[in-house]
Amino acid sequence: MTDSTSTHAPSIASDAKRHPSSNGEYMFYFSLIFLAALPICAIHWIFSALKDGRLPRKGPVRRAWSEAQTITPQIFWA
């Protein structure tokens, strides 16, 4: 008898986790997360600047962008 199961065949579930369902949906969530993170990052940036007496390396926009780039893929591929 031949074994019809293959351990090397890609599963449908794993393919769905690799690619977002649509680019528009990804950008929608990205923009929501970015807009939510922006005021928090701005407050953190201001307090860090006051505490250390110098401006942090990453500005508030860059830090919020980085947060959105980290969190958004976790929604689609987690």
Biopython code that builds the backbone (N, CA, C, O; Angstrom):
import numpy as np
from Bio.PDB.StructureBuilder import StructureBuilder

atoms = [
    (1, "MET", "N", (0.828, -1.187, 0.000)),
    (1, "MET", "CA", (0.000, 0.000, 0.000)),
    (1, "MET", "C", (0.867, 1.244, 0.000)),
    (1, "MET", "O", (1.945, 1.257, 0.595)),
    (2, "THR", "N", (0.406, 2.274, -0.657)),
    (2, "THR", "CA", (1.151, 3.518, -0.752)),
    (2, "THR", "C", (0.637, 4.513, 0.282)),
    (2, "THR", "O", (-0.568, 4.651, 0.492)),
    (3, "ASP", "N", (1.573, 5.197, 0.920)),
    (3, "ASP", "CA", (1.212, 6.220, 1.884)),
    (3, "ASP", "C", (0.889, 7.503, 1.117)),
    (3, "ASP", "O", (1.757, 8.056, 0.441)),
    (4, "SER", "N", (-0.342, 7.973, 1.218)),
    (4, "SER", "CA", (-0.758, 9.154, 0.463)),
    (4, "SER", "C", (-0.529, 10.452, 1.234)),
    (4, "SER", "O", (-0.698, 11.536, 0.676)),
    (5, "THR", "N", (-0.155, 10.358, 2.487)),
    (5, "THR", "CA", (0.120, 11.576, 3.247)),
    (5, "THR", "C", (1.542, 12.033, 2.985)),
    (5, "THR", "O", (2.452, 11.220, 2.826)),
    (6, "SER", "N", (1.714, 13.306, 2.945)),
    (6, "SER", "CA", (3.036, 13.853, 2.707)),
    (6, "SER", "C", (3.341, 14.897, 3.771)),
    (6, "SER", "O", (2.525, 15.779, 4.039)),
    (7, "THR", "N", (4.500, 14.794, 4.364)),
    (7, "THR", "CA", (4.866, 15.762, 5.399)),
    (7, "THR", "C", (5.445, 17.029, 4.787)),
    (7, "THR", "O", (5.634, 18.024, 5.487)),
    (8, "HIS", "N", (5.726, 17.006, 3.493)),
    (8, "HIS", "CA", (6.323, 18.165, 2.851)),
    (8, "HIS", "C", (5.314, 19.001, 2.071)),
    (8, "HIS", "O", (5.683, 20.028, 1.501)),
    (9, "ALA", "N", (4.068, 18.592, 2.033)),
    (9, "ALA", "CA", (3.053, 19.348, 1.314)),
    (9, "ALA", "C", (2.657, 20.572, 2.131)),
    (9, "ALA", "O", (2.424, 20.457, 3.334)),
    (10, "PRO", "N", (2.575, 21.748, 1.497)),
    (10, "PRO", "CA", (2.178, 22.944, 2.248)),
    (10, "PRO", "C", (0.711, 22.864, 2.652)),
    (10, "PRO", "O", (-0.138, 22.439, 1.868)),
    (11, "SER", "N", (0.433, 23.262, 3.841)),
    (11, "SER", "CA", (-0.952, 23.239, 4.303)),
    (11, "SER", "C", (-1.628, 24.547, 3.939)),
    (11, "SER", "O", (-0.975, 25.581, 3.794)),
    (12, "ILE", "N", (-2.916, 24.490, 3.797)),
    (12, "ILE", "CA", (-3.686, 25.677, 3.441)),
    (12, "ILE", "C", (-3.644, 26.686, 4.579)),
    (12, "ILE", "O", (-3.569, 27.890, 4.336)),
    (13, "ALA", "N", (-3.692, 26.209, 5.814)),
    (13, "ALA", "CA", (-3.681, 27.111, 6.966)),
    (13, "ALA", "C", (-2.379, 27.892, 7.069)),
    (13, "ALA", "O", (-2.391, 29.077, 7.401)),
    (14, "SER", "N", (-1.265, 27.243, 6.790)),
    (14, "SER", "CA", (0.011, 27.952, 6.886)),
    (14, "SER", "C", (0.155, 28.983, 5.774)),
    (14, "SER", "O", (0.770, 30.028, 5.987)),
    (15, "ASP", "N", (-0.402, 28.712, 4.580)),
    (15, "ASP", "CA", (-0.347, 29.688, 3.496)),
    (15, "ASP", "C", (-1.184, 30.918, 3.833)),
    (15, "ASP", "O", (-0.808, 32.039, 3.489)),
    (16, "ALA", "N", (-2.306, 30.716, 4.497)),
    (16, "ALA", "CA", (-3.169, 31.839, 4.857)),
    (16, "ALA", "C", (-2.505, 32.724, 5.901)),
    (16, "ALA", "O", (-2.753, 33.929, 5.937)),
    (17, "LYS", "N", (-1.674, 32.149, 6.743)),
    (17, "LYS", "CA", (-1.011, 32.934, 7.773)),
    (17, "LYS", "C", (0.148, 33.749, 7.224)),
    (17, "LYS", "O", (0.546, 34.736, 7.843)),
    (18, "ARG", "N", (0.691, 33.369, 6.100)),
    (18, "ARG", "CA", (1.846, 34.074, 5.541)),
    (18, "ARG", "C", (1.460, 35.367, 4.843)),
    (18, "ARG", "O", (2.241, 36.319, 4.852)),
    (19, "HIS", "N", (0.296, 35.432, 4.248)),
    (19, "HIS", "CA", (-0.106, 36.583, 3.458)),
    (19, "HIS", "C", (-1.346, 37.216, 4.067)),
    (19, "HIS", "O", (-2.289, 36.508, 4.419)),
    (20, "PRO", "N", (-1.361, 38.534, 4.197)),
    (20, "PRO", "CA", (-2.568, 39.174, 4.698)),
    (20, "PRO", "C", (-3.706, 38.977, 3.705)),
    (20, "PRO", "O", (-3.479, 38.811, 2.507)),
    (21, "SER", "N", (-4.939, 38.997, 4.223)),
    (21, "SER", "CA", (-6.079, 38.734, 3.361)),
    (21, "SER", "C", (-6.213, 39.787, 2.263)),
    (21, "SER", "O", (-6.624, 39.472, 1.146)),
    (22, "SER", "N", (-5.874, 41.011, 2.573)),
    (22, "SER", "CA", (-5.848, 42.028, 1.528)),
    (22, "SER", "C", (-4.943, 43.167, 1.976)),
    (22, "SER", "O", (-4.801, 43.436, 3.169)),
    (23, "ASN", "N", (-4.346, 43.819, 1.017)),
    (23, "ASN", "CA", (-3.454, 44.925, 1.332)),
    (23, "ASN", "C", (-4.218, 46.084, 1.953)),
    (23, "ASN", "O", (-3.697, 46.776, 2.828)),
    (24, "GLY", "N", (-5.437, 46.296, 1.512)),
    (24, "GLY", "CA", (-6.262, 47.374, 2.063)),
    (24, "GLY", "C", (-6.585, 47.150, 3.525)),
    (24, "GLY", "O", (-6.553, 48.083, 4.327)),
    (25, "GLU", "N", (-6.894, 45.920, 3.868)),
    (25, "GLU", "CA", (-7.201, 45.595, 5.261)),
    (25, "GLU", "C", (-5.960, 45.763, 6.134)),
    (25, "GLU", "O", (-6.048, 46.270, 7.253)),
    (26, "TYR", "N", (-4.812, 45.339, 5.624)),
    (26, "TYR", "CA", (-3.556, 45.499, 6.353)),
    (26, "TYR", "C", (-3.270, 46.975, 6.594)),
    (26, "TYR", "O", (-2.920, 47.364, 7.708)),
    (27, "MET", "N", (-3.415, 47.797, 5.563)),
    (27, "MET", "CA", (-3.158, 49.233, 5.703)),
    (27, "MET", "C", (-4.154, 49.894, 6.651)),
    (27, "MET", "O", (-3.801, 50.834, 7.362)),
    (28, "PHE", "N", (-5.388, 49.413, 6.665)),
    (28, "PHE", "CA", (-6.390, 49.950, 7.591)),
    (28, "PHE", "C", (-5.959, 49.720, 9.037)),
    (28, "PHE", "O", (-5.965, 50.645, 9.849)),
    (29, "TYR", "N", (-5.587, 48.482, 9.348)),
    (29, "TYR", "CA", (-5.140, 48.183, 10.709)),
    (29, "TYR", "C", (-3.829, 48.893, 11.030)),
    (29, "TYR", "O", (-3.640, 49.372, 12.149)),
    (30, "PHE", "N", (-2.933, 48.964, 10.069)),
    (30, "PHE", "CA", (-1.667, 49.659, 10.279)),
    (30, "PHE", "C", (-1.916, 51.118, 10.643)),
    (30, "PHE", "O", (-1.317, 51.641, 11.583)),
    (31, "SER", "N", (-2.801, 51.769, 9.896)),
    (31, "SER", "CA", (-3.057, 53.190, 10.160)),
    (31, "SER", "C", (-3.748, 53.390, 11.511)),
    (31, "SER", "O", (-3.465, 54.364, 12.208)),
    (32, "LEU", "N", (-4.651, 52.478, 11.887)),
    (32, "LEU", "CA", (-5.289, 52.586, 13.204)),
    (32, "LEU", "C", (-4.263, 52.454, 14.332)),
    (32, "LEU", "O", (-4.278, 53.226, 15.291)),
    (33, "ILE", "N", (-3.390, 51.487, 14.206)),
    (33, "ILE", "CA", (-2.371, 51.272, 15.231)),
    (33, "ILE", "C", (-1.393, 52.442, 15.253)),
    (33, "ILE", "O", (-0.984, 52.888, 16.325)),
    (34, "PHE", "N", (-1.017, 52.940, 14.080)),
    (34, "PHE", "CA", (-0.107, 54.081, 14.008)),
    (34, "PHE", "C", (-0.718, 55.304, 14.678)),
    (34, "PHE", "O", (-0.053, 55.986, 15.458)),
    (35, "LEU", "N", (-1.986, 55.583, 14.376)),
    (35, "LEU", "CA", (-2.647, 56.742, 14.971)),
    (35, "LEU", "C", (-2.841, 56.591, 16.477)),
    (35, "LEU", "O", (-2.800, 57.579, 17.210)),
    (36, "ALA", "N", (-3.051, 55.368, 16.937)),
    (36, "ALA", "CA", (-3.184, 55.140, 18.378)),
    (36, "ALA", "C", (-1.836, 55.256, 19.082)),
    (36, "ALA", "O", (-1.772, 55.724, 20.219)),
    (37, "ALA", "N", (-0.776, 54.843, 18.430)),
    (37, "ALA", "CA", (0.555, 54.871, 19.040)),
    (37, "ALA", "C", (1.182, 56.256, 18.998)),
    (37, "ALA", "O", (2.038, 56.567, 19.826)),
    (38, "LEU", "N", (0.778, 57.087, 18.059)),
    (38, "LEU", "CA", (1.418, 58.388, 17.881)),
    (38, "LEU", "C", (1.358, 59.282, 19.117)),
    (38, "LEU", "O", (2.398, 59.803, 19.519)),
    (39, "PRO", "N", (0.192, 59.488, 19.743)),
    (39, "PRO", "CA", (0.188, 60.346, 20.935)),
    (39, "PRO", "C", (0.978, 59.747, 22.103)),
    (39, "PRO", "O", (1.619, 60.478, 22.858)),
    (40, "ILE", "N", (0.933, 58.433, 22.250)),
    (40, "ILE", "CA", (1.679, 57.777, 23.323)),
    (40, "ILE", "C", (3.174, 57.947, 23.105)),
    (40, "ILE", "O", (3.915, 58.243, 24.042)),
    (41, "CYS", "N", (3.611, 57.761, 21.875)),
    (41, "CYS", "CA", (5.038, 57.918, 21.557)),
    (41, "CYS", "C", (5.474, 59.374, 21.697)),
    (41, "CYS", "O", (6.604, 59.645, 22.102)),
    (42, "ALA", "N", (4.595, 60.306, 21.367)),
    (42, "ALA", "CA", (4.931, 61.725, 21.510)),
    (42, "ALA", "C", (5.108, 62.088, 22.981)),
    (42, "ALA", "O", (6.036, 62.813, 23.338)),
    (43, "ILE", "N", (4.220, 61.587, 23.829)),
    (43, "ILE", "CA", (4.342, 61.837, 25.267)),
    (43, "ILE", "C", (5.628, 61.217, 25.804)),
    (43, "ILE", "O", (6.349, 61.844, 26.579)),
    (44, "HIS", "N", (5.907, 59.997, 25.393)),
    (44, "HIS", "CA", (7.136, 59.326, 25.827)),
    (44, "HIS", "C", (8.370, 60.092, 25.356)),
    (44, "HIS", "O", (9.341, 60.223, 26.102)),
    (45, "TRP", "N", (8.337, 60.593, 24.136)),
    (45, "TRP", "CA", (9.445, 61.355, 23.574)),
    (45, "TRP", "C", (9.684, 62.647, 24.366)),
    (45, "TRP", "O", (10.827, 62.999, 24.658)),
    (46, "ILE", "N", (8.604, 63.345, 24.706)),
    (46, "ILE", "CA", (8.714, 64.589, 25.469)),
    (46, "ILE", "C", (9.309, 64.325, 26.853)),
    (46, "ILE", "O", (10.226, 65.022, 27.285)),
    (47, "PHE", "N", (8.778, 63.309, 27.544)),
    (47, "PHE", "CA", (9.291, 62.999, 28.878)),
    (47, "PHE", "C", (10.738, 62.527, 28.839)),
    (47, "PHE", "O", (11.525, 62.859, 29.726)),
    (48, "SER", "N", (11.090, 61.759, 27.820)),
    (48, "SER", "CA", (12.486, 61.317, 27.688)),
    (48, "SER", "C", (13.414, 62.504, 27.440)),
    (48, "SER", "O", (14.520, 62.562, 27.976)),
    (49, "ALA", "N", (12.955, 63.447, 26.625)),
    (49, "ALA", "CA", (13.769, 64.635, 26.335)),
    (49, "ALA", "C", (13.948, 65.490, 27.587)),
    (49, "ALA", "O", (15.034, 66.015, 27.834)),
    (50, "LEU", "N", (12.893, 65.629, 28.369)),
    (50, "LEU", "CA", (12.993, 66.417, 29.593)),
    (50, "LEU", "C", (13.854, 65.731, 30.640)),
    (50, "LEU", "O", (14.626, 66.385, 31.342)),
    (51, "LYS", "N", (13.723, 64.417, 30.747)),
    (51, "LYS", "CA", (14.468, 63.663, 31.761)),
    (51, "LYS", "C", (15.958, 63.619, 31.439)),
    (51, "LYS", "O", (16.790, 63.833, 32.321)),
    (52, "ASP", "N", (16.297, 63.345, 30.192)),
    (52, "ASP", "CA", (17.700, 63.175, 29.802)),
    (52, "ASP", "C", (18.372, 64.487, 29.399)),
    (52, "ASP", "O", (19.600, 64.566, 29.368)),
    (53, "GLY", "N", (17.592, 65.502, 29.094)),
    (53, "GLY", "CA", (18.160, 66.771, 28.663)),
    (53, "GLY", "C", (18.606, 66.781, 27.211)),
    (53, "GLY", "O", (19.269, 67.722, 26.775)),
    (54, "ARG", "N", (18.255, 65.757, 26.464)),
    (54, "ARG", "CA", (18.582, 65.697, 25.036)),
    (54, "ARG", "C", (17.470, 64.947, 24.311)),
    (54, "ARG", "O", (16.693, 64.217, 24.927)),
    (55, "LEU", "N", (17.407, 65.133, 23.013)),
    (55, "LEU", "CA", (16.356, 64.485, 22.225)),
    (55, "LEU", "C", (16.691, 63.016, 21.995)),
    (55, "LEU", "O", (17.838, 62.685, 21.693)),
    (56, "PRO", "N", (15.695, 62.125, 22.134)),
    (56, "PRO", "CA", (15.931, 60.710, 21.827)),
    (56, "PRO", "C", (16.264, 60.514, 20.353)),
    (56, "PRO", "O", (15.925, 61.339, 19.505)),
    (57, "ARG", "N", (16.939, 59.398, 20.069)),
    (57, "ARG", "CA", (17.345, 59.104, 18.687)),
    (57, "ARG", "C", (16.156, 58.998, 17.745)),
    (57, "ARG", "O", (16.165, 59.571, 16.656)),
    (58, "LYS", "N", (15.138, 58.267, 18.167)),
    (58, "LYS", "CA", (13.934, 58.114, 17.349)),
    (58, "LYS", "C", (12.919, 59.171, 17.745)),
    (58, "LYS", "O", (12.620, 59.355, 18.925)),
    (59, "GLY", "N", (12.397, 59.859, 16.750)),
    (59, "GLY", "CA", (11.339, 60.826, 17.005)),
    (59, "GLY", "C", (10.016, 60.111, 17.245)),
    (59, "GLY", "O", (9.933, 58.895, 17.071)),
    (60, "PRO", "N", (8.987, 60.843, 17.641)),
    (60, "PRO", "CA", (7.701, 60.202, 17.943)),
    (60, "PRO", "C", (7.049, 59.548, 16.725)),
    (60, "PRO", "O", (6.417, 58.499, 16.852)),
    (61, "VAL", "N", (7.194, 60.151, 15.561)),
    (61, "VAL", "CA", (6.573, 59.573, 14.359)),
    (61, "VAL", "C", (7.291, 58.286, 13.974)),
    (61, "VAL", "O", (6.654, 57.284, 13.648)),
    (62, "ARG", "N", (8.607, 58.319, 14.013)),
    (62, "ARG", "CA", (9.371, 57.123, 13.650)),
    (62, "ARG", "C", (9.119, 55.988, 14.635)),
    (62, "ARG", "O", (9.025, 54.826, 14.239)),
    (63, "ARG", "N", (9.011, 56.321, 15.904)),
    (63, "ARG", "CA", (8.753, 55.299, 16.912)),
    (63, "ARG", "C", (7.343, 54.706, 16.758)),
    (63, "ARG", "O", (7.164, 53.495, 16.891)),
    (64, "ALA", "N", (6.346, 55.556, 16.478)),
    (64, "ALA", "CA", (4.978, 55.073, 16.257)),
    (64, "ALA", "C", (4.918, 54.199, 15.004)),
    (64, "ALA", "O", (4.229, 53.180, 14.986)),
    (65, "TRP", "N", (5.641, 54.601, 13.961)),
    (65, "TRP", "CA", (5.695, 53.803, 12.724)),
    (65, "TRP", "C", (6.290, 52.426, 13.013)),
    (65, "TRP", "O", (5.796, 51.408, 12.529)),
    (66, "SER", "N", (7.352, 52.413, 13.804)),
    (66, "SER", "CA", (8.006, 51.160, 14.171)),
    (66, "SER", "C", (7.069, 50.264, 14.990)),
    (66, "SER", "O", (7.022, 49.051, 14.787)),
    (67, "GLU", "N", (6.334, 50.871, 15.907)),
    (67, "GLU", "CA", (5.363, 50.108, 16.708)),
    (67, "GLU", "C", (4.290, 49.501, 15.812)),
    (67, "GLU", "O", (3.927, 48.336, 15.977)),
    (68, "ALA", "N", (3.788, 50.278, 14.873)),
    (68, "ALA", "CA", (2.756, 49.773, 13.960)),
    (68, "ALA", "C", (3.300, 48.656, 13.074)),
    (68, "ALA", "O", (2.591, 47.694, 12.777)),
    (69, "GLN", "N", (4.561, 48.784, 12.651)),
    (69, "GLN", "CA", (5.173, 47.733, 11.835)),
    (69, "GLN", "C", (5.383, 46.449, 12.631)),
    (69, "GLN", "O", (5.421, 45.363, 12.052)),
    (70, "THR", "N", (5.518, 46.560, 13.924)),
    (70, "THR", "CA", (5.708, 45.394, 14.767)),
    (70, "THR", "C", (4.378, 44.728, 15.110)),
    (70, "THR", "O", (4.275, 43.502, 15.093)),
    (71, "ILE", "N", (3.374, 45.519, 15.417)),
    (71, "ILE", "CA", (2.107, 44.983, 15.918)),
    (71, "ILE", "C", (1.197, 44.485, 14.804)),
    (71, "ILE", "O", (0.569, 43.437, 14.958)),
    (72, "THR", "N", (1.107, 45.197, 13.694)),
    (72, "THR", "CA", (0.164, 44.837, 12.631)),
    (72, "THR", "C", (0.380, 43.426, 12.078)),
    (72, "THR", "O", (-0.604, 42.700, 11.936)),
    (73, "PRO", "N", (1.583, 42.998, 11.763)),
    (73, "PRO", "CA", (1.739, 41.623, 11.272)),
    (73, "PRO", "C", (1.319, 40.567, 12.293)),
    (73, "PRO", "O", (0.914, 39.469, 11.913)),
    (74, "GLN", "N", (1.411, 40.883, 13.569)),
    (74, "GLN", "CA", (1.005, 39.926, 14.589)),
    (74, "GLN", "C", (-0.505, 39.686, 14.543)),
    (74, "GLN", "O", (-0.968, 38.606, 14.911)),
    (75, "ILE", "N", (-1.268, 40.666, 14.102)),
    (75, "ILE", "CA", (-2.716, 40.500, 13.976)),
    (75, "ILE", "C", (-3.017, 39.492, 12.868)),
    (75, "ILE", "O", (-3.886, 38.635, 13.025)),
    (76, "PHE", "N", (-2.300, 39.595, 11.751)),
    (76, "PHE", "CA", (-2.590, 38.755, 10.596)),
    (76, "PHE", "C", (-1.941, 37.387, 10.664)),
    (76, "PHE", "O", (-2.518, 36.417, 10.172)),
    (77, "TRP", "N", (-0.764, 37.275, 11.255)),
    (77, "TRP", "CA", (-0.029, 36.026, 11.188)),
    (77, "TRP", "C", (0.139, 35.320, 12.510)),
    (77, "TRP", "O", (0.865, 34.329, 12.596)),
    (78, "ALA", "N", (-0.517, 35.811, 13.541)),
    (78, "ALA", "CA", (-0.378, 35.159, 14.853)),
    (78, "ALA", "C", (-1.351, 34.011, 15.005)),
    (78, "ALA", "O", (-1.371, 33.353, 16.045)),
]
sb = StructureBuilder()
sb.init_structure("model")
sb.init_model(0)
sb.init_chain("A")
sb.init_seg("    ")
for serial, (resi, resn, name, xyz) in enumerate(atoms, 1):
    if name == "N":
        sb.init_residue(resn, " ", resi, " ")
    sb.init_atom(name, np.array(xyz, "f"), 0.0, 1.0, " ", f" {name:<3s}", serial, name[0])
structure = sb.get_structure()
